[in-house]
Amino acid sequence: MDGALDYNSASINGNANLLIEIAGFLHEGRPDGDLCTMARDPRSHSDVAAQVERFGRFADDQYQDAVALFAALATRLRTAGSNLVTVDDDRARQFLDTVLRDGSYIPPEAK
């Protein structure tokens, strides 16, 4: 090998496609927003309702971050010919590039 990078372009493309599929499956299986309404006051104690709403908002935020991350990573995988898996919409590509460039992990307990 002599320090050369060994790669399989079909595998790289396949992995990019898998990341997009994961993002798609996550989006299709998104949390049901009506679930949290079942725990609202007066159906449950107001303290419980407040905590359920807080958790629902946090879970949705984390979910949106995960979908954006998978999509952004997929667009950045390079094929052997230096082609990128591309996104047709310039605004979407710019958003995904921003996620990767400027995004940072914030632990749940810090939110």
Jmol script that loads the backbone (N, CA, C; Angstrom):
load data "model"
ATOM      1  N   MET A   1       0.812  -1.196   0.000  1.00  0.00           N
ATOM      2  CA  MET A   1       0.000   0.000   0.000  1.00  0.00           C
ATOM      3  C   MET A   1       0.858   1.263   0.000  1.00  0.00           C
ATOM      4  N   ASP A   2       1.978   1.287   0.663  1.00  0.00           N
ATOM      5  CA  ASP A   2       2.874   2.440   0.702  1.00  0.00           C
ATOM      6  C   ASP A   2       2.161   3.738   1.077  1.00  0.00           C
ATOM      7  N   GLY A   3       1.261   3.701   2.027  1.00  0.00           N
ATOM      8  CA  GLY A   3       0.572   4.893   2.487  1.00  0.00           C
ATOM      9  C   GLY A   3      -0.536   5.375   1.573  1.00  0.00           C
ATOM     10  N   ALA A   4      -0.840   4.624   0.520  1.00  0.00           N
ATOM     11  CA  ALA A   4      -1.902   5.027  -0.403  1.00  0.00           C
ATOM     12  C   ALA A   4      -3.263   4.748   0.231  1.00  0.00           C
ATOM     13  N   LEU A   5      -4.200   5.577  -0.121  1.00  0.00           N
ATOM     14  CA  LEU A   5      -5.563   5.414   0.380  1.00  0.00           C
ATOM     15  C   LEU A   5      -6.290   4.412  -0.492  1.00  0.00           C
ATOM     16  N   ASP A   6      -6.809   3.374   0.113  1.00  0.00           N
ATOM     17  CA  ASP A   6      -7.574   2.374  -0.614  1.00  0.00           C
ATOM     18  C   ASP A   6      -9.049   2.686  -0.430  1.00  0.00           C
ATOM     19  N   TYR A   7      -9.806   2.679  -1.501  1.00  0.00           N
ATOM     20  CA  TYR A   7     -11.221   3.013  -1.412  1.00  0.00           C
ATOM     21  C   TYR A   7     -12.007   2.190  -2.410  1.00  0.00           C
ATOM     22  N   ASN A   8     -13.284   2.145  -2.179  1.00  0.00           N
ATOM     23  CA  ASN A   8     -14.205   1.467  -3.064  1.00  0.00           C
ATOM     24  C   ASN A   8     -15.321   2.459  -3.351  1.00  0.00           C
ATOM     25  N   SER A   9     -15.325   3.034  -4.559  1.00  0.00           N
ATOM     26  CA  SER A   9     -16.293   4.092  -4.857  1.00  0.00           C
ATOM     27  C   SER A   9     -17.724   3.602  -4.765  1.00  0.00           C
ATOM     28  N   ALA A  10     -17.981   2.352  -5.116  1.00  0.00           N
ATOM     29  CA  ALA A  10     -19.346   1.826  -5.001  1.00  0.00           C
ATOM     30  C   ALA A  10     -19.780   1.797  -3.536  1.00  0.00           C
ATOM     31  N   SER A  11     -18.854   1.443  -2.659  1.00  0.00           N
ATOM     32  CA  SER A  11     -19.166   1.413  -1.234  1.00  0.00           C
ATOM     33  C   SER A  11     -19.424   2.814  -0.692  1.00  0.00           C
ATOM     34  N   ILE A  12     -18.618   3.782  -1.128  1.00  0.00           N
ATOM     35  CA  ILE A  12     -18.796   5.167  -0.675  1.00  0.00           C
ATOM     36  C   ILE A  12     -20.156   5.682  -1.129  1.00  0.00           C
ATOM     37  N   ASN A  13     -20.484   5.455  -2.403  1.00  0.00           N
ATOM     38  CA  ASN A  13     -21.783   5.884  -2.911  1.00  0.00           C
ATOM     39  C   ASN A  13     -22.918   5.181  -2.183  1.00  0.00           C
ATOM     40  N   GLY A  14     -22.724   3.892  -1.923  1.00  0.00           N
ATOM     41  CA  GLY A  14     -23.744   3.132  -1.209  1.00  0.00           C
ATOM     42  C   GLY A  14     -23.966   3.662   0.196  1.00  0.00           C
ATOM     43  N   ASN A  15     -22.871   4.039   0.866  1.00  0.00           N
ATOM     44  CA  ASN A  15     -22.995   4.581   2.216  1.00  0.00           C
ATOM     45  C   ASN A  15     -23.676   5.940   2.211  1.00  0.00           C
ATOM     46  N   ALA A  16     -23.386   6.748   1.219  1.00  0.00           N
ATOM     47  CA  ALA A  16     -24.066   8.040   1.105  1.00  0.00           C
ATOM     48  C   ALA A  16     -25.564   7.818   0.904  1.00  0.00           C
ATOM     49  N   ASN A  17     -25.895   6.850   0.066  1.00  0.00           N
ATOM     50  CA  ASN A  17     -27.307   6.539  -0.160  1.00  0.00           C
ATOM     51  C   ASN A  17     -27.973   6.016   1.108  1.00  0.00           C
ATOM     52  N   LEU A  18     -27.237   5.219   1.871  1.00  0.00           N
ATOM     53  CA  LEU A  18     -27.797   4.709   3.125  1.00  0.00           C
ATOM     54  C   LEU A  18     -28.066   5.842   4.119  1.00  0.00           C
ATOM     55  N   LEU A  19     -27.162   6.805   4.191  1.00  0.00           N
ATOM     56  CA  LEU A  19     -27.377   7.941   5.090  1.00  0.00           C
ATOM     57  C   LEU A  19     -28.628   8.725   4.690  1.00  0.00           C
ATOM     58  N   ILE A  20     -28.826   8.913   3.387  1.00  0.00           N
ATOM     59  CA  ILE A  20     -30.027   9.599   2.916  1.00  0.00           C
ATOM     60  C   ILE A  20     -31.265   8.769   3.248  1.00  0.00           C
ATOM     61  N   GLU A  21     -31.179   7.454   3.079  1.00  0.00           N
ATOM     62  CA  GLU A  21     -32.312   6.588   3.417  1.00  0.00           C
ATOM     63  C   GLU A  21     -32.634   6.673   4.904  1.00  0.00           C
ATOM     64  N   ILE A  22     -31.602   6.671   5.744  1.00  0.00           N
ATOM     65  CA  ILE A  22     -31.831   6.789   7.190  1.00  0.00           C
ATOM     66  C   ILE A  22     -32.533   8.097   7.502  1.00  0.00           C
ATOM     67  N   ALA A  23     -32.068   9.195   6.899  1.00  0.00           N
ATOM     68  CA  ALA A  23     -32.719  10.495   7.112  1.00  0.00           C
ATOM     69  C   ALA A  23     -34.169  10.436   6.663  1.00  0.00           C
ATOM     70  N   GLY A  24     -34.426   9.793   5.527  1.00  0.00           N
ATOM     71  CA  GLY A  24     -35.796   9.661   5.027  1.00  0.00           C
ATOM     72  C   GLY A  24     -36.673   8.838   5.955  1.00  0.00           C
ATOM     73  N   PHE A  25     -36.137   7.709   6.435  1.00  0.00           N
ATOM     74  CA  PHE A  25     -36.905   6.867   7.367  1.00  0.00           C
ATOM     75  C   PHE A  25     -37.198   7.613   8.669  1.00  0.00           C
ATOM     76  N   LEU A  26     -36.202   8.343   9.162  1.00  0.00           N
ATOM     77  CA  LEU A  26     -36.429   9.133  10.373  1.00  0.00           C
ATOM     78  C   LEU A  26     -37.515  10.171  10.140  1.00  0.00           C
ATOM     79  N   HIS A  27     -37.466  10.825   8.985  1.00  0.00           N
ATOM     80  CA  HIS A  27     -38.481  11.842   8.687  1.00  0.00           C
ATOM     81  C   HIS A  27     -39.870  11.215   8.588  1.00  0.00           C
ATOM     82  N   GLU A  28     -39.973  10.071   7.923  1.00  0.00           N
ATOM     83  CA  GLU A  28     -41.270   9.403   7.786  1.00  0.00           C
ATOM     84  C   GLU A  28     -41.790   8.899   9.133  1.00  0.00           C
ATOM     85  N   GLY A  29     -40.888   8.537  10.029  1.00  0.00           N
ATOM     86  CA  GLY A  29     -41.287   8.024  11.336  1.00  0.00           C
ATOM     87  C   GLY A  29     -41.265   9.084  12.414  1.00  0.00           C
ATOM     88  N   ARG A  30     -41.393  10.342  12.001  1.00  0.00           N
ATOM     89  CA  ARG A  30     -41.302  11.455  12.949  1.00  0.00           C
ATOM     90  C   ARG A  30     -42.314  11.290  14.077  1.00  0.00           C
ATOM     91  N   PRO A  31     -41.959  11.819  15.230  1.00  0.00           N
ATOM     92  CA  PRO A  31     -42.850  11.699  16.396  1.00  0.00           C
ATOM     93  C   PRO A  31     -44.210  12.343  16.131  1.00  0.00           C
ATOM     94  N   ASP A  32     -45.217  11.741  16.674  1.00  0.00           N
ATOM     95  CA  ASP A  32     -46.586  12.242  16.528  1.00  0.00           C
ATOM     96  C   ASP A  32     -46.792  13.399  17.490  1.00  0.00           C
ATOM     97  N   GLY A  33     -47.022  14.579  16.951  1.00  0.00           N
ATOM     98  CA  GLY A  33     -47.196  15.765  17.778  1.00  0.00           C
ATOM     99  C   GLY A  33     -48.418  15.708  18.666  1.00  0.00           C
ATOM    100  N   ASP A  34     -49.405  14.908  18.310  1.00  0.00           N
ATOM    101  CA  ASP A  34     -50.627  14.826  19.114  1.00  0.00           C
ATOM    102  C   ASP A  34     -50.451  14.004  20.390  1.00  0.00           C
ATOM    103  N   LEU A  35     -49.386  13.225  20.469  1.00  0.00           N
ATOM    104  CA  LEU A  35     -49.195  12.404  21.666  1.00  0.00           C
ATOM    105  C   LEU A  35     -49.070  13.264  22.919  1.00  0.00           C
ATOM    106  N   CYS A  36     -48.382  14.383  22.798  1.00  0.00           N
ATOM    107  CA  CYS A  36     -48.196  15.243  23.964  1.00  0.00           C
ATOM    108  C   CYS A  36     -49.487  15.939  24.375  1.00  0.00           C
ATOM    109  N   THR A  37     -50.414  16.108  23.443  1.00  0.00           N
ATOM    110  CA  THR A  37     -51.669  16.782  23.802  1.00  0.00           C
ATOM    111  C   THR A  37     -52.515  15.922  24.722  1.00  0.00           C
ATOM    112  N   MET A  38     -52.285  14.618  24.728  1.00  0.00           N
ATOM    113  CA  MET A  38     -53.055  13.723  25.593  1.00  0.00           C
ATOM    114  C   MET A  38     -52.699  13.917  27.065  1.00  0.00           C
ATOM    115  N   ALA A  39     -51.562  14.533  27.323  1.00  0.00           N
ATOM    116  CA  ALA A  39     -51.140  14.731  28.708  1.00  0.00           C
ATOM    117  C   ALA A  39     -51.354  16.166  29.169  1.00  0.00           C
ATOM    118  N   ARG A  40     -52.107  16.942  28.423  1.00  0.00           N
ATOM    119  CA  ARG A  40     -52.360  18.332  28.814  1.00  0.00           C
ATOM    120  C   ARG A  40     -53.353  18.411  29.958  1.00  0.00           C
ATOM    121  N   ASP A  41     -53.271  19.537  30.622  1.00  0.00           N
ATOM    122  CA  ASP A  41     -54.221  19.866  31.671  1.00  0.00           C
ATOM    123  C   ASP A  41     -55.601  20.004  31.024  1.00  0.00           C
ATOM    124  N   PRO A  42     -56.657  19.465  31.449  1.00  0.00           N
ATOM    125  CA  PRO A  42     -56.964  18.837  32.733  1.00  0.00           C
ATOM    126  C   PRO A  42     -56.812  17.320  32.741  1.00  0.00           C
ATOM    127  N   ARG A  43     -56.362  16.717  31.641  1.00  0.00           N
ATOM    128  CA  ARG A  43     -56.230  15.256  31.618  1.00  0.00           C
ATOM    129  C   ARG A  43     -55.170  14.762  32.580  1.00  0.00           C
ATOM    130  N   SER A  44     -54.193  15.592  32.846  1.00  0.00           N
ATOM    131  CA  SER A  44     -53.156  15.225  33.811  1.00  0.00           C
ATOM    132  C   SER A  44     -52.828  16.456  34.648  1.00  0.00           C
ATOM    133  N   HIS A  45     -52.120  16.227  35.718  1.00  0.00           N
ATOM    134  CA  HIS A  45     -51.729  17.317  36.616  1.00  0.00           C
ATOM    135  C   HIS A  45     -50.915  18.339  35.831  1.00  0.00           C
ATOM    136  N   SER A  46     -51.050  19.601  36.178  1.00  0.00           N
ATOM    137  CA  SER A  46     -50.378  20.665  35.421  1.00  0.00           C
ATOM    138  C   SER A  46     -48.860  20.508  35.425  1.00  0.00           C
ATOM    139  N   ASP A  47     -48.275  20.009  36.523  1.00  0.00           N
ATOM    140  CA  ASP A  47     -46.822  19.781  36.564  1.00  0.00           C
ATOM    141  C   ASP A  47     -46.418  18.687  35.565  1.00  0.00           C
ATOM    142  N   VAL A  48     -47.223  17.638  35.512  1.00  0.00           N
ATOM    143  CA  VAL A  48     -46.953  16.549  34.563  1.00  0.00           C
ATOM    144  C   VAL A  48     -47.097  17.075  33.137  1.00  0.00           C
ATOM    145  N   ALA A  49     -48.143  17.841  32.879  1.00  0.00           N
ATOM    146  CA  ALA A  49     -48.368  18.400  31.546  1.00  0.00           C
ATOM    147  C   ALA A  49     -47.189  19.276  31.112  1.00  0.00           C
ATOM    148  N   ALA A  50     -46.680  20.081  32.031  1.00  0.00           N
ATOM    149  CA  ALA A  50     -45.553  20.954  31.705  1.00  0.00           C
ATOM    150  C   ALA A  50     -44.309  20.141  31.366  1.00  0.00           C
ATOM    151  N   GLN A  51     -44.060  19.074  32.116  1.00  0.00           N
ATOM    152  CA  GLN A  51     -42.881  18.245  31.859  1.00  0.00           C
ATOM    153  C   GLN A  51     -43.016  17.464  30.548  1.00  0.00           C
ATOM    154  N   VAL A  52     -44.222  16.997  30.258  1.00  0.00           N
ATOM    155  CA  VAL A  52     -44.446  16.286  28.993  1.00  0.00           C
ATOM    156  C   VAL A  52     -44.224  17.236  27.818  1.00  0.00           C
ATOM    157  N   GLU A  53     -44.709  18.465  27.922  1.00  0.00           N
ATOM    158  CA  GLU A  53     -44.496  19.438  26.858  1.00  0.00           C
ATOM    159  C   GLU A  53     -43.013  19.752  26.704  1.00  0.00           C
ATOM    160  N   ARG A  54     -42.322  19.912  27.820  1.00  0.00           N
ATOM    161  CA  ARG A  54     -40.879  20.188  27.781  1.00  0.00           C
ATOM    162  C   ARG A  54     -40.133  19.049  27.098  1.00  0.00           C
ATOM    163  N   PHE A  55     -40.468  17.813  27.476  1.00  0.00           N
ATOM    164  CA  PHE A  55     -39.827  16.653  26.862  1.00  0.00           C
ATOM    165  C   PHE A  55     -40.156  16.570  25.369  1.00  0.00           C
ATOM    166  N   GLY A  56     -41.401  16.834  25.007  1.00  0.00           N
ATOM    167  CA  GLY A  56     -41.805  16.775  23.604  1.00  0.00           C
ATOM    168  C   GLY A  56     -41.036  17.768  22.751  1.00  0.00           C
ATOM    169  N   ARG A  57     -40.863  18.980  23.270  1.00  0.00           N
ATOM    170  CA  ARG A  57     -40.104  19.995  22.529  1.00  0.00           C
ATOM    171  C   ARG A  57     -38.639  19.581  22.388  1.00  0.00           C
ATOM    172  N   PHE A  58     -38.067  19.054  23.467  1.00  0.00           N
ATOM    173  CA  PHE A  58     -36.681  18.600  23.425  1.00  0.00           C
ATOM    174  C   PHE A  58     -36.516  17.443  22.447  1.00  0.00           C
ATOM    175  N   ALA A  59     -37.420  16.469  22.494  1.00  0.00           N
ATOM    176  CA  ALA A  59     -37.332  15.308  21.605  1.00  0.00           C
ATOM    177  C   ALA A  59     -37.448  15.737  20.151  1.00  0.00           C
ATOM    178  N   ASP A  60     -38.341  16.667  19.856  1.00  0.00           N
ATOM    179  CA  ASP A  60     -38.490  17.148  18.489  1.00  0.00           C
ATOM    180  C   ASP A  60     -37.220  17.858  18.029  1.00  0.00           C
ATOM    181  N   ASP A  61     -36.613  18.645  18.903  1.00  0.00           N
ATOM    182  CA  ASP A  61     -35.372  19.345  18.564  1.00  0.00           C
ATOM    183  C   ASP A  61     -34.267  18.335  18.246  1.00  0.00           C
ATOM    184  N   GLN A  62     -34.124  17.319  19.068  1.00  0.00           N
ATOM    185  CA  GLN A  62     -33.102  16.297  18.852  1.00  0.00           C
ATOM    186  C   GLN A  62     -33.371  15.528  17.566  1.00  0.00           C
ATOM    187  N   TYR A  63     -34.625  15.224  17.312  1.00  0.00           N
ATOM    188  CA  TYR A  63     -35.029  14.504  16.114  1.00  0.00           C
ATOM    189  C   TYR A  63     -34.670  15.315  14.861  1.00  0.00           C
ATOM    190  N   GLN A  64     -35.015  16.601  14.859  1.00  0.00           N
ATOM    191  CA  GLN A  64     -34.704  17.456  13.710  1.00  0.00           C
ATOM    192  C   GLN A  64     -33.191  17.528  13.486  1.00  0.00           C
ATOM    193  N   ASP A  65     -32.429  17.610  14.570  1.00  0.00           N
ATOM    194  CA  ASP A  65     -30.965  17.646  14.460  1.00  0.00           C
ATOM    195  C   ASP A  65     -30.429  16.364  13.833  1.00  0.00           C
ATOM    196  N   ALA A  66     -30.968  15.220  14.235  1.00  0.00           N
ATOM    197  CA  ALA A  66     -30.498  13.939  13.706  1.00  0.00           C
ATOM    198  C   ALA A  66     -30.784  13.825  12.212  1.00  0.00           C
ATOM    199  N   VAL A  67     -31.978  14.206  11.793  1.00  0.00           N
ATOM    200  CA  VAL A  67     -32.321  14.146  10.366  1.00  0.00           C
ATOM    201  C   VAL A  67     -31.396  15.057   9.564  1.00  0.00           C
ATOM    202  N   ALA A  68     -31.185  16.275  10.040  1.00  0.00           N
ATOM    203  CA  ALA A  68     -30.311  17.221   9.325  1.00  0.00           C
ATOM    204  C   ALA A  68     -28.877  16.705   9.267  1.00  0.00           C
ATOM    205  N   LEU A  69     -28.403  16.092  10.354  1.00  0.00           N
ATOM    206  CA  LEU A  69     -27.036  15.581  10.378  1.00  0.00           C
ATOM    207  C   LEU A  69     -26.841  14.451   9.377  1.00  0.00           C
ATOM    208  N   PHE A  70     -27.757  13.492   9.340  1.00  0.00           N
ATOM    209  CA  PHE A  70     -27.633  12.396   8.376  1.00  0.00           C
ATOM    210  C   PHE A  70     -27.651  12.923   6.941  1.00  0.00           C
ATOM    211  N   ALA A  71     -28.542  13.847   6.649  1.00  0.00           N
ATOM    212  CA  ALA A  71     -28.613  14.400   5.301  1.00  0.00           C
ATOM    213  C   ALA A  71     -27.340  15.179   4.964  1.00  0.00           C
ATOM    214  N   ALA A  72     -26.843  15.958   5.912  1.00  0.00           N
ATOM    215  CA  ALA A  72     -25.625  16.734   5.671  1.00  0.00           C
ATOM    216  C   ALA A  72     -24.415  15.822   5.452  1.00  0.00           C
ATOM    217  N   LEU A  73     -24.296  14.782   6.249  1.00  0.00           N
ATOM    218  CA  LEU A  73     -23.170  13.857   6.087  1.00  0.00           C
ATOM    219  C   LEU A  73     -23.219  13.166   4.730  1.00  0.00           C
ATOM    220  N   ALA A  74     -24.414  12.802   4.289  1.00  0.00           N
ATOM    221  CA  ALA A  74     -24.548  12.118   3.002  1.00  0.00           C
ATOM    222  C   ALA A  74     -24.075  13.008   1.856  1.00  0.00           C
ATOM    223  N   THR A  75     -24.345  14.304   1.951  1.00  0.00           N
ATOM    224  CA  THR A  75     -23.936  15.197   0.862  1.00  0.00           C
ATOM    225  C   THR A  75     -22.434  15.400   0.827  1.00  0.00           C
ATOM    226  N   ARG A  76     -21.745  15.086   1.917  1.00  0.00           N
ATOM    227  CA  ARG A  76     -20.299  15.329   1.987  1.00  0.00           C
ATOM    228  C   ARG A  76     -19.448  14.106   1.642  1.00  0.00           C
ATOM    229  N   LEU A  77     -20.055  12.950   1.487  1.00  0.00           N
ATOM    230  CA  LEU A  77     -19.254  11.774   1.119  1.00  0.00           C
ATOM    231  C   LEU A  77     -18.779  11.914  -0.324  1.00  0.00           C
ATOM    232  N   ARG A  78     -17.513  11.737  -0.509  1.00  0.00           N
ATOM    233  CA  ARG A  78     -16.952  11.882  -1.856  1.00  0.00           C
ATOM    234  C   ARG A  78     -16.865  10.527  -2.553  1.00  0.00           C
ATOM    235  N   THR A  79     -17.133  10.551  -3.817  1.00  0.00           N
ATOM    236  CA  THR A  79     -16.929   9.348  -4.624  1.00  0.00           C
ATOM    237  C   THR A  79     -15.483   9.319  -5.090  1.00  0.00           C
ATOM    238  N   ALA A  80     -15.047   8.220  -5.628  1.00  0.00           N
ATOM    239  CA  ALA A  80     -13.659   8.079  -6.061  1.00  0.00           C
ATOM    240  C   ALA A  80     -13.295   9.115  -7.115  1.00  0.00           C
ATOM    241  N   GLY A  81     -14.240   9.528  -7.944  1.00  0.00           N
ATOM    242  CA  GLY A  81     -13.971  10.514  -8.983  1.00  0.00           C
ATOM    243  C   GLY A  81     -14.111  11.942  -8.492  1.00  0.00           C
ATOM    244  N   SER A  82     -14.123  12.150  -7.178  1.00  0.00           N
ATOM    245  CA  SER A  82     -14.250  13.456  -6.543  1.00  0.00           C
ATOM    246  C   SER A  82     -15.603  14.124  -6.800  1.00  0.00           C
ATOM    247  N   ASN A  83     -16.579  13.336  -7.193  1.00  0.00           N
ATOM    248  CA  ASN A  83     -17.929  13.873  -7.326  1.00  0.00           C
ATOM    249  C   ASN A  83     -18.608  13.787  -5.973  1.00  0.00           C
ATOM    250  N   LEU A  84     -19.454  14.743  -5.696  1.00  0.00           N
ATOM    251  CA  LEU A  84     -20.217  14.701  -4.449  1.00  0.00           C
ATOM    252  C   LEU A  84     -21.605  14.180  -4.713  1.00  0.00           C
ATOM    253  N   VAL A  85     -22.136  13.489  -3.707  1.00  0.00           N
ATOM    254  CA  VAL A  85     -23.564  13.220  -3.736  1.00  0.00           C
ATOM    255  C   VAL A  85     -24.202  14.589  -3.602  1.00  0.00           C
ATOM    256  N   THR A  86     -24.993  14.983  -4.540  1.00  0.00           N
ATOM    257  CA  THR A  86     -25.438  16.370  -4.597  1.00  0.00           C
ATOM    258  C   THR A  86     -26.883  16.546  -4.167  1.00  0.00           C
ATOM    259  N   VAL A  87     -27.173  17.760  -3.811  1.00  0.00           N
ATOM    260  CA  VAL A  87     -28.529  18.178  -3.497  1.00  0.00           C
ATOM    261  C   VAL A  87     -28.905  19.190  -4.560  1.00  0.00           C
ATOM    262  N   ASP A  88     -30.052  19.017  -5.180  1.00  0.00           N
ATOM    263  CA  ASP A  88     -30.450  19.884  -6.290  1.00  0.00           C
ATOM    264  C   ASP A  88     -30.750  21.312  -5.856  1.00  0.00           C
ATOM    265  N   ASP A  89     -31.312  21.481  -4.702  1.00  0.00           N
ATOM    266  CA  ASP A  89     -31.730  22.801  -4.243  1.00  0.00           C
ATOM    267  C   ASP A  89     -30.561  23.509  -3.557  1.00  0.00           C
ATOM    268  N   ASP A  90     -30.178  24.691  -4.071  1.00  0.00           N
ATOM    269  CA  ASP A  90     -29.048  25.437  -3.503  1.00  0.00           C
ATOM    270  C   ASP A  90     -29.274  25.791  -2.034  1.00  0.00           C
ATOM    271  N   ARG A  91     -30.500  26.177  -1.679  1.00  0.00           N
ATOM    272  CA  ARG A  91     -30.780  26.547  -0.285  1.00  0.00           C
ATOM    273  C   ARG A  91     -30.599  25.358   0.644  1.00  0.00           C
ATOM    274  N   ALA A  92     -31.048  24.180   0.198  1.00  0.00           N
ATOM    275  CA  ALA A  92     -30.886  22.979   1.028  1.00  0.00           C
ATOM    276  C   ALA A  92     -29.413  22.643   1.185  1.00  0.00           C
ATOM    277  N   ARG A  93     -28.644  22.731   0.084  1.00  0.00           N
ATOM    278  CA  ARG A  93     -27.212  22.430   0.165  1.00  0.00           C
ATOM    279  C   ARG A  93     -26.501  23.402   1.096  1.00  0.00           C
ATOM    280  N   GLN A  94     -26.844  24.696   1.006  1.00  0.00           N
ATOM    281  CA  GLN A  94     -26.231  25.689   1.880  1.00  0.00           C
ATOM    282  C   GLN A  94     -26.577  25.417   3.339  1.00  0.00           C
ATOM    283  N   PHE A  95     -27.836  25.034   3.608  1.00  0.00           N
ATOM    284  CA  PHE A  95     -28.235  24.710   4.969  1.00  0.00           C
ATOM    285  C   PHE A  95     -27.441  23.524   5.496  1.00  0.00           C
ATOM    286  N   LEU A  96     -27.318  22.473   4.691  1.00  0.00           N
ATOM    287  CA  LEU A  96     -26.604  21.280   5.135  1.00  0.00           C
ATOM    288  C   LEU A  96     -25.112  21.567   5.323  1.00  0.00           C
ATOM    289  N   ASP A  97     -24.533  22.385   4.455  1.00  0.00           N
ATOM    290  CA  ASP A  97     -23.130  22.783   4.635  1.00  0.00           C
ATOM    291  C   ASP A  97     -22.956  23.561   5.932  1.00  0.00           C
ATOM    292  N   THR A  98     -23.916  24.420   6.255  1.00  0.00           N
ATOM    293  CA  THR A  98     -23.864  25.197   7.495  1.00  0.00           C
ATOM    294  C   THR A  98     -23.951  24.284   8.717  1.00  0.00           C
ATOM    295  N   VAL A  99     -24.803  23.254   8.643  1.00  0.00           N
ATOM    296  CA  VAL A  99     -24.922  22.297   9.752  1.00  0.00           C
ATOM    297  C   VAL A  99     -23.572  21.663  10.033  1.00  0.00           C
ATOM    298  N   LEU A 100     -22.893  21.232   8.978  1.00  0.00           N
ATOM    299  CA  LEU A 100     -21.600  20.571   9.165  1.00  0.00           C
ATOM    300  C   LEU A 100     -20.494  21.538   9.573  1.00  0.00           C
ATOM    301  N   ARG A 101     -20.506  22.738   9.003  1.00  0.00           N
ATOM    302  CA  ARG A 101     -19.439  23.701   9.278  1.00  0.00           C
ATOM    303  C   ARG A 101     -19.596  24.350  10.655  1.00  0.00           C
ATOM    304  N   ASP A 102     -20.809  24.778  10.984  1.00  0.00           N
ATOM    305  CA  ASP A 102     -21.013  25.590  12.184  1.00  0.00           C
ATOM    306  C   ASP A 102     -21.742  24.873  13.312  1.00  0.00           C
ATOM    307  N   GLY A 103     -22.226  23.669  13.064  1.00  0.00           N
ATOM    308  CA  GLY A 103     -22.977  22.955  14.086  1.00  0.00           C
ATOM    309  C   GLY A 103     -22.084  22.519  15.232  1.00  0.00           C
ATOM    310  N   SER A 104     -22.662  22.441  16.393  1.00  0.00           N
ATOM    311  CA  SER A 104     -21.929  21.940  17.554  1.00  0.00           C
ATOM    312  C   SER A 104     -22.880  21.154  18.435  1.00  0.00           C
ATOM    313  N   TYR A 105     -22.322  20.162  19.092  1.00  0.00           N
ATOM    314  CA  TYR A 105     -23.121  19.307  19.959  1.00  0.00           C
ATOM    315  C   TYR A 105     -23.334  19.999  21.300  1.00  0.00           C
ATOM    316  N   ILE A 106     -24.586  20.037  21.717  1.00  0.00           N
ATOM    317  CA  ILE A 106     -24.933  20.568  23.035  1.00  0.00           C
ATOM    318  C   ILE A 106     -25.599  19.435  23.790  1.00  0.00           C
ATOM    319  N   PRO A 107     -24.993  18.984  24.882  1.00  0.00           N
ATOM    320  CA  PRO A 107     -25.568  17.880  25.634  1.00  0.00           C
ATOM    321  C   PRO A 107     -26.978  18.233  26.126  1.00  0.00           C
ATOM    322  N   PRO A 108     -27.863  17.228  26.217  1.00  0.00           N
ATOM    323  CA  PRO A 108     -29.233  17.483  26.648  1.00  0.00           C
ATOM    324  C   PRO A 108     -29.340  18.224  27.973  1.00  0.00           C
ATOM    325  N   GLU A 109     -28.462  17.920  28.897  1.00  0.00           N
ATOM    326  CA  GLU A 109     -28.549  18.558  30.213  1.00  0.00           C
ATOM    327  C   GLU A 109     -28.154  20.025  30.179  1.00  0.00           C
ATOM    328  N   ALA A 110     -27.549  20.482  29.065  1.00  0.00           N
ATOM    329  CA  ALA A 110     -27.146  21.875  28.941  1.00  0.00           C
ATOM    330  C   ALA A 110     -28.202  22.727  28.237  1.00  0.00           C
ATOM    331  N   LYS A 111     -29.296  22.113  27.814  1.00  0.00           N
ATOM    332  CA  LYS A 111     -30.335  22.855  27.103  1.00  0.00           C
ATOM    333  C   LYS A 111     -31.370  23.387  28.057  1.00  0.00           C
TER     334      LYS A 111
END
end "model"
wireframe off; spacefill off
backbone 0.3
color backbone group
